[in-house]
Amino acid sequence: MFEMLLNADMQAAALNVLVWTTVALCAGRWPVERSRWRGRARAVTLLILLGVGTLLVLMRITTVTLMGRESWLFAADRVAVALPALAVPAAAALAGTAPRLLAWARRPSLQTRTAAFAPTAVVPLQLTALGAFVGLWTSLVTVLAPPLTGPALLIHSTLALFAALAWFLQTRRWLTARSGTHRRRSRPVRVLRTVAALTAVVVAGTVAVNQAAARSRLPDSMSMASMGDTAGGHHGGGESASVPGATSVTALTGPRDERPDRRFTLVAAEKTVRLSSGRTVRAWAFNGQVPGPALRLRQGELVEVTVRNELPRANVAVHWHGVDVPNAEDGVPGVTQNAIRPGGTHVYRFRPDESGTHWYHSHQQTSVQQMKGLFGALVIDPPKSAPVDHDWYLAAHSWKTEDGATVPALGLADRLERRRAKPGERVRLRLLNSDRLTHEFSLTGSSFRVTALDGNAVHGPTPVSGQKLAIGAGGRYDIEFVMPDRPVRLTEIQDFVGARDRGLLISADGRGEVTPDLPSREFDPTAYGTPAPAPFGPDSRFTRTKTMVFDNEIGFYDGRFRATWTINGKVFPDAPHLTVREGDLVRLRFANRSHFDHPMHLHGHHVLVLSRNGRPATGSPVWLDTVNVRVGEVWEVAFRADNPGIWMDHCHIGDHAVLGMMMHLSYENVTTPYRVGRATGNRAE
């Protein structure tokens, strides 16, 4: 619903520009008519366009009102800037222009036409056209987000200056027209003036475009060490070691002098793999496996992972998604380490306090390396857990095959996979979305319980049926069921074209057929399970609160013109970063008024969901590390700042992060010696 409103609002903004600009240009022509009939036709045409423009203004007011009913954050910029700039002069046009056009249409003459040329008739049309352009520009190119006071004052002051100038110029033209002293220029002079004006516009536009492209270029090297809430230190020096009492991320390591309980080695290398359909993929693999080998350990065990890079031309780093490791072990190049160059190694050590379904993946150019296959399962077993007969980890992914196709699959299975389970056996499916898009799943043939979200156990899960599971990029759902005496089918239903040929079918003998369900109702994790005590909640006293509004706009980024993804109207490295003190209780508000889902992943912390779309969470406490904020949604979450460091906070759709939707959380007096940028070899996205 919200996306329809957003599209309708942008269409109304574009049509307002088209119609009101046409009216303003036509009304601003000199009052010279060759006949009464042509004068009447012109006046009637202007009246019709004025009526259409008025309807479009009402349409924009309606769409903004309906968006505001969803959330004030969705309409705040439009109410503060776009609507006043459009509606106020449009109302003046109805009051000052329409009566003069009516008189001209009824009694076409030089006098009535000249009256319609007066400043009170023409300037409101010009202002409305400019206001329509401002509304379109702030929807597509320079999106405004709270705080709005400064931008609103600047824009309205500029419009007021334009109104004064337009009034002065139109008054001079009108007085000249009334006096009859205007002399039409010869055709060569008019052509020369037109060519000169167009040349000036082209030259000015070219200069402006080149300057915008140059200003958008990211530095070749920059520090992620934050100097306050707006991260003014991005373009500054290195470790800021002059700060008294500063701690470097290099000191925030896992245990280094203890013997590990588990040791793993991951070797990144190129590998050609075959999907179940027979299609081949030129992948990047850990240990020759795609997805990489499953790492399994117990909660509290000290794990050591050695990563070796045998890719010939790419650096790598490994992030432990959903595990609150010490900052130096987080695997973010340019922030917590330097990327591992070809032929190099890096050792990670951490002792996980959490359990459940997690995963690991490269955090160097994630949009490329993860999608090529550099990811795998990380399962941390609790000290005690309910036994299951089958424990299967399934990763929803899209592969780019050698024939150029993009093929969705579960792991490497792009055709229906069949597995066996006897009636009465307990089955656990650990569902991971390692893809770019939100994936929706249905389970046909049995009810199920959602036992964990992002690896965090659900308190008091109850049977679920007739609902689809929507999992954002990076998210995980654990579901469990007791195998019935009939086949059970898991189906990815987001793109149902070909879905009958994909998924997982479980039966006693691996045979059978199941027609997939297509439920329209979506599972709501905030109203599932039974309540349980949580360390904080909506009524707690928060020491810091931050609102983040997600938009998309078009413009230059890193020297190229493209669609970008913004947080509060800004892109990385200017996006609003957050600085905290250890012990802070932080509340975050996410509002998505863009055209795409945004799974926001905060490293090093888990957040507790407080509300979704204004409705408080009522079921089991929902702890997440990746909050999938769908189009038109508003989430409120909170976390305790109890893991010092510099932590990434970004959309887990790699294409969105690389095009601006990336920020970080910094603890006061924590610094880093590492740098990001094309000259450093570190790509944090």
C-alpha positions as CSV (number, residue, x, y, z in Angstrom):
1,M,0.0,0.0,0.0
2,F,2.7,2.5,0.9
3,E,4.7,1.8,-2.2
4,M,1.6,2.5,-4.3
5,L,1.2,5.8,-2.5
6,L,4.9,6.7,-2.9
7,N,4.7,6.0,-6.6
8,A,1.5,8.0,-7.0
9,D,3.0,10.9,-5.1
10,M,6.1,10.9,-7.4
11,Q,3.9,10.7,-10.5
12,A,1.8,13.6,-9.2
13,A,5.0,15.6,-8.5
14,A,6.2,15.0,-12.1
15,L,2.8,15.9,-13.6
16,N,2.6,19.0,-11.6
17,V,6.0,20.2,-13.0
18,L,4.8,19.5,-16.6
19,V,1.4,21.1,-16.3
20,W,2.3,24.2,-14.2
21,T,5.4,24.9,-16.3
22,T,3.3,24.8,-19.4
23,V,0.7,27.2,-17.9
24,A,3.4,29.6,-16.7
25,L,5.1,29.7,-20.0
26,C,1.9,30.2,-22.0
27,A,0.5,32.9,-19.6
28,G,3.8,34.7,-19.7
29,R,3.7,35.3,-23.5
30,W,3.2,38.9,-24.7
31,P,-0.5,39.9,-25.0
32,V,-0.7,39.9,-28.8
33,E,-3.5,38.0,-30.5
34,R,-4.2,37.9,-34.3
35,S,-7.9,37.3,-33.8
36,R,-10.6,37.2,-31.1
37,W,-11.2,33.5,-31.8
38,R,-7.5,32.6,-31.2
39,G,-7.6,34.7,-28.0
40,R,-10.6,32.9,-26.7
41,A,-9.1,29.5,-27.6
42,R,-5.9,30.4,-25.7
43,A,-7.7,31.6,-22.7
44,V,-9.9,28.5,-22.5
45,T,-6.8,26.3,-22.9
46,L,-5.1,28.1,-20.0
47,L,-8.2,27.7,-17.9
48,I,-8.3,23.9,-18.7
49,L,-4.6,23.6,-17.8
50,L,-5.2,25.6,-14.6
51,G,-8.0,23.2,-13.7
52,V,-5.9,20.1,-14.4
53,G,-3.0,21.6,-12.4
54,T,-5.4,22.3,-9.5
55,L,-6.5,18.6,-9.5
56,L,-2.9,17.5,-9.5
57,V,-2.2,19.7,-6.5
58,L,-5.1,18.1,-4.7
59,M,-3.8,14.7,-5.7
60,R,-0.4,15.6,-4.2
61,I,-2.1,16.8,-1.0
62,T,-4.1,13.5,-0.9
63,T,-1.1,11.2,-1.4
64,V,0.9,13.1,1.2
65,T,-2.0,13.0,3.7
66,L,-2.3,9.2,3.2
67,M,1.4,8.7,3.6
68,G,1.3,10.8,6.8
69,R,-1.4,8.5,8.2
70,E,1.1,5.6,7.8
71,S,3.8,7.6,9.7
72,W,4.5,11.3,10.2
73,L,8.1,10.5,9.2
74,F,6.9,9.5,5.7
75,A,5.3,13.0,5.1
76,A,7.3,15.4,7.2
77,D,9.5,16.7,4.4
78,R,6.6,17.1,2.0
79,V,4.5,18.9,4.6
80,A,7.4,21.2,5.6
81,V,8.7,22.0,2.1
82,A,6.9,20.5,-1.0
83,L,3.3,21.2,-0.2
84,P,3.6,24.8,0.9
85,A,5.8,25.6,-2.1
86,L,3.1,24.1,-4.4
87,A,-0.2,24.7,-2.7
88,V,0.2,28.3,-1.6
89,P,1.0,29.8,-5.0
90,A,-1.6,27.5,-6.6
91,A,-4.3,28.9,-4.3
92,A,-3.1,32.4,-5.3
93,A,-3.4,31.5,-8.9
94,L,-7.0,30.3,-8.4
95,A,-7.8,33.6,-6.6
96,G,-5.8,36.0,-8.9
97,T,-5.4,34.3,-12.2
98,A,-8.5,32.3,-12.9
99,P,-10.9,35.4,-12.8
100,R,-8.8,37.2,-15.3
101,L,-8.6,34.2,-17.6
102,L,-12.4,33.8,-17.4
103,A,-12.9,37.5,-18.3
104,W,-10.5,37.1,-21.3
105,A,-12.3,33.9,-22.4
106,R,-15.7,35.7,-22.3
107,R,-14.7,39.0,-23.8
108,P,-11.5,38.4,-25.8
109,S,-9.8,41.8,-26.4
110,L,-6.4,43.4,-25.9
111,Q,-7.6,44.9,-22.6
112,T,-8.7,41.6,-21.1
113,R,-5.6,39.8,-22.4
114,T,-3.4,42.6,-20.9
115,A,-5.2,42.2,-17.6
116,A,-4.4,38.5,-17.7
117,F,-0.7,39.5,-18.2
118,A,-0.6,41.4,-14.8
119,P,1.8,40.3,-12.1
120,T,-1.1,39.1,-9.9
121,A,-2.1,36.7,-12.7
122,V,1.3,35.5,-14.0
123,V,3.6,35.4,-11.0
124,P,1.5,32.9,-9.0
125,L,1.7,30.5,-12.0
126,Q,5.5,31.0,-12.2
127,L,5.8,30.4,-8.4
128,T,3.6,27.3,-8.6
129,A,5.8,25.9,-11.4
130,L,8.9,26.5,-9.4
131,G,7.2,25.0,-6.3
132,A,6.3,21.9,-8.3
133,F,9.9,21.6,-9.5
134,V,11.1,21.9,-5.8
135,G,8.7,19.1,-4.8
136,L,10.0,16.8,-7.6
137,W,13.6,17.6,-6.9
138,T,13.3,16.9,-3.1
139,S,11.6,13.6,-4.0
140,L,14.2,12.3,-6.4
141,V,17.5,14.2,-6.3
142,T,18.0,15.9,-2.9
143,V,15.8,14.0,-0.4
144,L,15.2,15.9,2.8
145,A,15.1,14.2,6.2
146,P,14.8,15.4,9.8
147,P,15.8,17.9,11.1
148,L,13.9,19.9,8.5
149,T,14.0,23.4,10.0
150,G,17.2,24.6,8.3
151,P,16.4,23.2,4.8
152,A,12.8,24.4,5.0
153,L,13.9,28.0,5.9
154,L,16.5,28.0,3.1
155,I,14.1,26.8,0.4
156,H,11.2,29.0,1.4
157,S,13.5,32.1,1.7
158,T,14.8,31.3,-1.8
159,L,11.3,31.0,-3.1
160,A,10.4,34.4,-1.5
161,L,13.4,36.1,-3.2
162,F,12.3,34.5,-6.5
163,A,8.8,35.8,-6.0
164,A,10.0,39.3,-5.4
165,L,12.3,39.2,-8.5
166,A,9.5,37.7,-10.6
167,W,7.0,40.3,-9.4
168,F,9.5,43.1,-10.3
169,L,10.2,41.8,-13.8
170,Q,6.6,41.0,-14.6
171,T,5.5,44.4,-13.4
172,R,7.9,46.0,-15.9
173,R,6.7,43.8,-18.7
174,W,3.1,44.5,-17.9
175,L,3.5,48.2,-17.8
176,T,5.3,48.1,-21.1
177,A,2.5,46.0,-22.6
178,R,-0.1,48.5,-21.3
179,S,1.7,51.5,-22.7
180,G,2.0,49.8,-26.2
181,T,5.7,50.7,-26.5
182,H,6.9,47.1,-26.9
183,R,8.5,46.4,-30.2
184,R,8.9,42.9,-31.4
185,R,12.6,42.0,-32.2
186,S,13.5,40.9,-35.7
187,R,13.7,37.1,-36.4
188,P,17.6,37.0,-36.6
189,V,17.8,38.9,-33.3
190,R,15.3,36.5,-31.7
191,V,17.2,33.5,-33.0
192,L,20.5,34.9,-31.8
193,R,19.2,35.5,-28.3
194,T,17.7,32.0,-28.2
195,V,20.9,30.4,-29.2
196,A,22.9,32.5,-26.7
197,A,20.5,31.6,-23.9
198,L,20.6,27.9,-24.7
199,T,24.4,28.0,-25.0
200,A,24.6,29.6,-21.6
201,V,22.3,27.0,-20.1
202,V,24.3,24.2,-21.6
203,V,27.7,25.6,-20.4
204,A,26.4,26.3,-16.9
205,G,24.8,22.8,-16.8
206,T,28.0,21.1,-17.9
207,V,30.1,23.0,-15.3
208,A,27.6,22.2,-12.6
209,V,27.5,18.5,-13.6
210,N,31.2,18.2,-13.6
211,Q,31.6,19.9,-10.3
212,A,28.9,17.6,-8.8
213,A,30.7,14.6,-10.1
214,A,34.0,15.8,-8.7
215,R,32.6,16.6,-5.3
216,S,31.0,13.1,-5.1
217,R,34.3,11.3,-5.4
218,L,35.2,9.3,-2.4
219,P,38.7,9.9,-0.9
220,D,41.3,7.4,-1.9
221,S,42.0,6.9,1.8
222,M,40.0,7.9,4.9
223,S,39.7,6.9,8.5
224,M,36.5,5.5,10.0
225,A,37.5,6.9,13.4
226,S,34.5,9.0,14.5
227,M,34.8,12.5,16.0
228,G,31.3,13.0,17.3
229,D,27.8,12.1,16.2
230,T,28.3,13.3,12.6
231,A,31.6,11.5,12.2
232,G,33.5,14.6,11.2
233,G,36.7,12.8,11.3
234,H,36.1,10.7,8.2
235,H,38.6,12.6,6.1
236,G,41.1,13.1,8.8
237,G,44.2,11.3,10.0
238,G,44.7,7.8,11.3
239,E,44.4,6.6,14.8
240,S,43.9,9.8,16.7
241,A,46.3,8.5,19.3
242,S,46.5,12.0,20.8
243,V,43.1,11.6,22.4
244,P,43.8,11.0,26.1
245,G,42.8,7.6,27.2
246,A,42.0,6.4,23.7
247,T,41.8,2.7,23.0
248,S,42.7,1.2,19.6
249,V,40.6,-1.5,18.1
250,T,43.8,-3.5,17.8
251,A,43.6,-3.9,21.6
252,L,40.0,-5.2,21.6
253,T,40.9,-8.8,20.6
254,G,39.7,-12.2,21.6
255,P,41.9,-14.4,24.0
256,R,45.4,-14.7,22.6
257,D,47.2,-16.7,25.3
258,E,44.7,-19.6,25.7
259,R,44.5,-22.8,23.9
260,P,41.5,-22.9,21.5
261,D,38.8,-25.5,22.0
262,R,38.2,-25.6,18.2
263,R,40.4,-24.8,15.3
264,F,39.3,-24.2,11.7
265,T,41.0,-23.2,8.5
266,L,39.2,-21.4,5.7
267,V,41.0,-21.1,2.3
268,A,39.5,-18.7,-0.2
269,A,40.1,-19.7,-3.8
270,E,38.4,-19.8,-7.2
271,K,36.2,-22.8,-7.9
272,T,33.8,-23.9,-10.7
273,V,30.8,-25.5,-9.2
274,R,27.8,-27.2,-10.7
275,L,24.2,-26.5,-9.7
276,S,21.8,-29.4,-9.4
277,S,20.3,-28.5,-12.8
278,G,23.8,-29.0,-14.4
279,R,24.4,-25.3,-14.9
280,T,27.9,-24.2,-13.9
281,V,29.0,-21.2,-11.8
282,R,32.5,-19.7,-11.6
283,A,32.4,-19.2,-7.9
284,W,34.7,-18.2,-5.1
285,A,34.8,-20.8,-2.4
286,F,36.1,-21.6,1.1
287,N,37.9,-24.9,1.1
288,G,36.6,-25.7,-2.3
289,Q,33.0,-25.7,-1.0
290,V,30.1,-23.5,-2.0
291,P,28.6,-22.6,0.4
292,G,31.7,-22.9,2.6
293,P,32.1,-25.7,5.2
294,A,29.8,-25.5,8.2
295,L,31.6,-24.5,11.3
296,R,30.0,-26.0,14.4
297,L,31.0,-25.4,18.1
298,R,29.5,-25.0,21.5
299,Q,28.6,-21.8,23.3
300,G,31.5,-20.6,25.4
301,E,34.2,-22.5,23.5
302,L,37.2,-20.6,22.3
303,V,37.4,-20.9,18.5
304,E,40.4,-20.1,16.3
305,V,39.8,-19.6,12.6
306,T,42.7,-19.2,10.2
307,V,41.8,-17.6,6.9
308,R,44.1,-17.9,4.0
309,N,43.6,-16.0,0.7
310,E,44.5,-17.9,-2.5
311,L,42.4,-15.7,-4.8
312,P,44.8,-14.3,-7.4
313,R,43.5,-10.7,-7.6
314,A,41.2,-10.0,-4.7
315,N,41.6,-9.2,-1.0
316,V,39.3,-10.8,1.5
317,A,38.1,-10.6,5.2
318,V,35.7,-12.7,7.1
319,H,32.8,-11.4,9.3
320,W,31.0,-13.5,11.8
321,H,27.5,-12.4,11.2
322,G,25.3,-12.4,14.4
323,V,28.1,-13.2,16.8
324,D,29.1,-10.4,19.2
325,V,32.8,-10.9,18.9
326,P,35.4,-8.5,20.3
327,N,35.8,-5.6,17.9
328,A,39.2,-6.6,16.5
329,E,37.8,-10.0,15.4
330,D,34.8,-8.5,13.5
331,G,36.4,-8.9,10.1
332,V,35.7,-5.4,8.6
333,P,38.6,-4.2,6.4
334,G,39.6,-0.7,7.0
335,V,37.9,-0.6,10.4
336,T,39.0,-3.6,12.5
337,Q,41.8,-5.0,10.3
338,N,43.5,-4.7,6.9
339,A,42.1,-7.0,4.2
340,I,43.9,-10.2,3.6
341,R,45.9,-9.9,0.4
342,P,46.5,-12.7,-2.1
343,G,48.8,-15.2,-0.4
344,G,48.2,-13.8,3.1
345,T,46.6,-15.2,6.2
346,H,44.7,-13.8,9.2
347,V,43.8,-15.5,12.5
348,Y,40.5,-14.8,14.2
349,R,39.9,-15.8,17.9
350,F,36.7,-15.4,19.8
351,R,34.6,-17.0,22.5
352,P,30.9,-16.7,21.6
353,D,28.5,-16.0,24.5
354,E,25.4,-16.6,22.2
355,S,24.2,-19.8,20.6
356,G,22.1,-20.6,17.6
357,T,22.1,-20.2,13.8
358,H,24.7,-17.8,12.5
359,W,26.9,-17.5,9.4
360,Y,30.2,-16.2,8.2
361,H,30.9,-14.3,4.9
362,S,33.5,-12.0,3.3
363,H,33.0,-8.4,4.3
364,Q,35.4,-7.2,1.6
365,Q,33.2,-6.0,-1.3
366,T,30.3,-8.0,0.0
367,S,28.1,-7.2,-2.9
368,V,30.6,-9.2,-5.1
369,Q,32.4,-11.7,-2.9
370,Q,29.5,-13.0,-0.8
371,M,27.4,-13.4,-3.9
372,K,30.2,-15.3,-5.6
373,G,30.1,-17.9,-2.8
374,L,32.3,-16.7,0.1
375,F,30.0,-17.6,2.9
376,G,29.0,-20.5,5.1
377,A,27.2,-21.8,8.1
378,L,28.2,-21.0,11.7
379,V,26.2,-23.0,14.2
380,I,26.8,-22.5,17.9
381,D,25.1,-25.2,20.1
382,P,23.9,-24.2,23.6
383,P,25.0,-26.3,26.6
384,K,21.6,-28.0,26.5
385,S,19.3,-28.2,23.6
386,A,16.3,-30.3,22.5
387,P,17.5,-33.1,20.3
388,V,16.3,-33.4,16.7
389,D,16.6,-36.2,14.3
390,H,17.4,-34.0,11.3
391,D,19.1,-30.6,11.5
392,W,19.4,-29.1,8.0
393,Y,20.9,-25.7,7.2
394,L,19.5,-24.2,4.0
395,A,20.8,-21.0,2.4
396,A,18.6,-19.1,-0.1
397,H,21.0,-17.7,-2.7
398,S,21.1,-16.5,-6.3
399,W,23.9,-17.6,-8.6
400,K,25.3,-16.0,-11.7
401,T,25.9,-18.9,-14.1
402,E,28.4,-19.1,-16.8
403,D,25.6,-18.6,-19.4
404,G,24.8,-15.2,-17.9
405,A,21.6,-16.2,-16.1
406,T,20.7,-15.4,-12.5
407,V,19.4,-18.6,-10.9
408,P,17.8,-18.8,-7.4
409,A,18.6,-21.9,-5.4
410,L,18.8,-23.4,-1.9
411,G,22.5,-23.9,-1.6
412,L,23.4,-25.3,-5.0
413,A,20.0,-26.9,-5.5
414,D,18.2,-24.9,-8.2
415,R,15.8,-27.8,-8.7
416,L,13.6,-29.6,-6.3
417,E,15.7,-31.4,-3.7
418,R,14.5,-34.5,-2.0
419,R,15.4,-35.7,1.5
420,R,14.2,-38.5,3.8
421,A,12.7,-38.3,7.2
422,K,10.5,-41.0,8.9
423,P,7.1,-40.1,10.3
424,G,7.4,-39.0,13.9
425,E,11.0,-37.8,13.5
426,R,11.7,-34.2,14.5
427,V,13.1,-31.9,11.8
428,R,14.8,-28.6,12.2
429,L,15.3,-26.3,9.2
430,R,17.8,-23.5,9.7
431,L,16.8,-21.0,7.0
432,L,19.4,-18.4,5.9
433,N,18.9,-15.7,3.4
434,S,22.4,-15.1,1.9
435,D,20.9,-13.3,-1.1
436,R,20.3,-9.7,-2.0
437,L,16.5,-9.8,-1.9
438,T,13.9,-10.6,0.8
439,H,12.8,-14.2,0.4
440,E,9.4,-15.6,1.3
441,F,8.9,-19.2,2.2
442,S,6.0,-21.5,2.8
443,L,5.8,-24.9,4.4
444,T,3.2,-27.3,3.0
445,G,2.1,-30.5,4.6
446,S,2.7,-29.7,8.2
447,S,2.4,-27.0,10.8
448,F,5.6,-25.8,12.3
449,R,7.1,-23.8,15.2
450,V,9.5,-20.9,14.7
451,T,12.0,-21.7,17.4
452,A,14.7,-19.0,16.8
453,L,15.1,-15.6,15.0
454,D,18.6,-14.7,14.0
455,G,19.8,-17.5,16.2
456,N,18.0,-16.2,19.3
457,A,15.5,-18.6,20.9
458,V,11.8,-17.8,20.8
459,H,10.1,-18.1,24.2
460,G,7.0,-20.3,24.0
461,P,6.7,-20.9,20.3
462,T,3.3,-22.0,19.1
463,P,2.2,-23.9,15.9
464,V,2.1,-21.9,12.7
465,S,0.2,-22.7,9.5
466,G,-1.1,-20.8,6.6
467,Q,1.5,-18.1,6.9
468,K,4.6,-17.2,4.9
469,L,8.0,-16.4,6.4
470,A,9.6,-13.3,5.0
471,I,13.4,-13.3,5.6
472,G,15.5,-10.3,4.8
473,A,19.0,-10.5,3.5
474,G,21.3,-11.7,6.3
475,G,18.4,-12.9,8.4
476,R,17.8,-16.5,9.8
477,Y,14.7,-18.4,10.9
478,D,14.8,-21.7,12.7
479,I,11.6,-23.8,12.2
480,E,10.8,-27.2,13.6
481,F,8.1,-29.8,13.0
482,V,7.4,-33.4,13.6
483,M,7.4,-35.3,10.4
484,P,3.8,-36.5,9.5
485,D,3.0,-39.6,7.4
486,R,2.8,-37.5,4.2
487,P,5.4,-35.5,2.3
488,V,6.3,-32.0,3.5
489,R,7.5,-29.3,1.1
490,L,9.4,-26.1,1.7
491,T,9.0,-23.6,-1.1
492,E,10.5,-20.2,-1.9
493,I,7.4,-18.2,-3.1
494,Q,8.8,-14.7,-3.6
495,D,9.2,-15.3,-7.3
496,F,6.8,-18.2,-8.0
497,V,7.8,-18.4,-11.7
498,G,9.5,-21.8,-11.7
499,A,9.0,-22.3,-7.9
500,R,7.4,-25.7,-8.5
501,D,10.7,-26.9,-9.8
502,R,12.6,-25.6,-6.7
503,G,12.6,-26.1,-2.9
504,L,12.9,-29.0,-0.6
505,L,10.6,-32.0,-0.4
506,I,10.8,-34.3,2.6
507,S,9.2,-37.7,2.7
508,A,9.8,-41.2,4.2
509,D,11.2,-42.5,0.9
510,G,12.3,-39.3,-0.8
511,R,9.4,-39.6,-3.2
512,G,6.0,-38.0,-3.6
513,E,4.6,-34.7,-4.8
514,V,3.2,-31.7,-3.0
515,T,1.5,-28.7,-4.4
516,P,3.0,-25.7,-2.7
517,D,0.8,-23.4,-0.6
518,L,0.8,-19.7,-1.5
519,P,-0.3,-18.0,1.8
520,S,-0.8,-14.2,1.6
521,R,-0.6,-13.7,5.3
522,E,2.9,-12.9,6.6
523,F,4.2,-14.3,9.9
524,D,4.7,-11.4,12.4
525,P,7.6,-12.2,14.8
526,T,6.6,-9.3,17.1
527,A,3.3,-11.0,18.0
528,Y,4.5,-14.6,18.3
529,G,5.4,-16.7,21.3
530,T,4.8,-15.8,24.9
531,P,6.1,-12.8,26.8
532,A,9.2,-13.2,29.0
533,P,11.4,-10.8,31.0
534,A,13.8,-8.6,29.1
535,P,16.6,-6.4,30.5
536,F,14.9,-3.3,29.1
537,G,11.8,-2.3,27.2
538,P,9.7,0.6,25.8
539,D,9.4,2.3,29.2
540,S,13.1,2.3,30.0
541,R,15.1,5.4,30.3
542,F,17.2,5.7,27.1
543,T,20.3,7.8,27.1
544,R,20.5,8.1,23.4
545,T,17.8,8.1,20.6
546,K,18.4,8.2,16.9
547,T,15.9,8.3,14.0
548,M,17.0,7.0,10.6
549,V,14.9,7.6,7.6
550,F,15.7,5.5,4.5
551,D,15.3,7.0,1.0
552,N,16.6,6.5,-2.5
553,E,17.6,9.3,-4.8
554,I,19.4,9.9,-8.1
555,G,22.6,11.8,-8.3
556,F,26.4,11.5,-8.4
557,Y,28.2,9.2,-6.1
558,D,31.9,8.5,-6.3
559,G,32.1,10.3,-9.6
560,R,29.3,8.5,-11.4
561,F,25.6,9.3,-11.9
562,R,23.5,6.5,-10.3
563,A,20.6,5.7,-8.0
564,T,21.8,6.0,-4.4
565,W,20.5,4.9,-1.0
566,T,20.4,7.4,1.8
567,I,20.1,7.6,5.5
568,N,18.5,10.9,6.6
569,G,19.2,12.3,3.1
570,K,22.9,11.5,3.3
571,V,25.2,8.8,1.8
572,F,28.4,7.3,3.2
573,P,30.7,8.8,4.4
574,D,28.3,11.7,5.3
575,A,25.5,9.4,6.6
576,P,24.6,10.2,10.3
577,H,26.9,8.0,12.4
578,L,26.2,7.4,16.1
579,T,28.7,7.8,19.0
580,V,27.9,6.2,22.3
581,R,29.5,5.6,25.7
582,E,29.8,2.2,27.2
583,G,26.7,1.5,29.2
584,D,24.4,3.7,27.1
585,L,20.9,2.4,26.5
586,V,20.2,3.3,22.9
587,R,16.9,3.5,21.0
588,L,16.9,3.4,17.2
589,R,14.0,4.3,15.0
590,F,14.1,3.0,11.4
591,A,11.6,4.4,8.8
592,N,11.7,3.1,5.3
593,R,10.1,5.4,2.7
594,S,12.2,4.1,-0.2
595,H,11.2,1.6,-2.9
596,F,13.1,-1.3,-1.5
597,D,13.5,-3.4,1.7
598,H,16.4,-2.5,3.9
599,P,17.7,-5.3,6.3
600,M,19.8,-3.2,8.7
601,H,22.6,-5.1,10.3
602,L,24.4,-3.7,13.4
603,H,27.7,-5.4,14.1
604,G,28.7,-6.5,17.6
605,H,25.3,-6.1,19.2
606,H,21.8,-7.6,19.2
607,V,18.8,-5.3,19.3
608,L,15.5,-5.8,21.1
609,V,12.4,-5.0,19.0
610,L,10.2,-2.4,20.8
611,S,7.5,-1.8,18.2
612,R,6.7,-2.3,14.5
613,N,4.6,0.2,12.7
614,G,3.5,1.8,16.0
615,R,2.3,-1.5,17.5
616,P,4.3,-2.7,20.5
617,A,5.9,-6.1,20.4
618,T,3.6,-8.4,22.4
619,G,4.9,-11.9,22.1
620,S,8.3,-13.4,23.0
621,P,11.1,-10.8,23.3
622,V,12.4,-10.4,19.7
623,W,16.2,-10.2,19.6
624,L,17.7,-9.6,16.1
625,D,21.0,-8.7,14.6
626,T,19.4,-7.9,11.2
627,V,16.2,-5.9,11.2
628,N,14.4,-6.2,7.8
629,V,12.6,-2.8,7.4
630,R,10.2,-3.4,4.6
631,V,8.8,-0.6,2.3
632,G,6.6,1.7,4.4
633,E,7.5,0.2,7.7
634,V,8.7,1.9,10.9
635,W,10.6,-0.2,13.5
636,E,11.8,0.9,17.0
637,V,14.6,-1.2,18.5
638,A,17.0,-0.8,21.4
639,F,20.3,-2.1,22.5
640,R,22.8,-1.8,25.4
641,A,26.2,-0.4,24.4
642,D,28.3,-3.1,26.1
643,N,30.8,-4.1,23.4
644,P,33.3,-1.2,22.8
645,G,34.7,-0.6,19.4
646,I,33.9,0.9,16.0
647,W,31.1,-1.1,14.5
648,M,29.5,-1.1,11.0
649,D,25.7,-0.5,10.8
650,H,24.5,-0.9,7.2
651,C,21.9,-2.3,4.9
652,H,22.8,-6.0,4.3
653,I,21.9,-5.7,0.6
654,G,25.4,-5.2,-0.7
655,D,24.4,-3.0,-3.6
656,H,22.7,-0.6,-1.2
657,A,25.7,-0.4,1.1
658,V,28.1,0.2,-1.7
659,L,25.9,3.0,-3.0
660,G,25.6,4.9,0.3
661,M,23.5,3.1,2.9
662,M,26.4,2.5,5.3
663,M,27.2,4.1,8.6
664,H,28.9,3.1,11.9
665,L,28.5,3.0,15.6
666,S,31.5,4.4,17.5
667,Y,32.3,4.2,21.2
668,E,33.9,7.3,22.7
669,N,37.7,7.2,22.7
670,V,38.0,4.2,20.5
671,T,40.2,4.7,17.5
672,T,41.5,2.7,14.6
673,P,44.8,2.7,12.7
674,Y,43.2,1.2,9.6
675,R,41.9,3.2,6.6
676,V,39.4,2.5,3.8
677,G,39.4,3.6,0.2
678,R,40.6,2.5,-3.2
679,A,44.3,3.3,-2.4
680,T,44.3,1.2,0.8
681,G,42.9,-2.1,-0.6
682,N,40.2,-2.1,2.1
683,R,36.6,-2.1,1.0
684,A,34.4,-2.2,4.1
685,E,31.0,-2.6,2.3
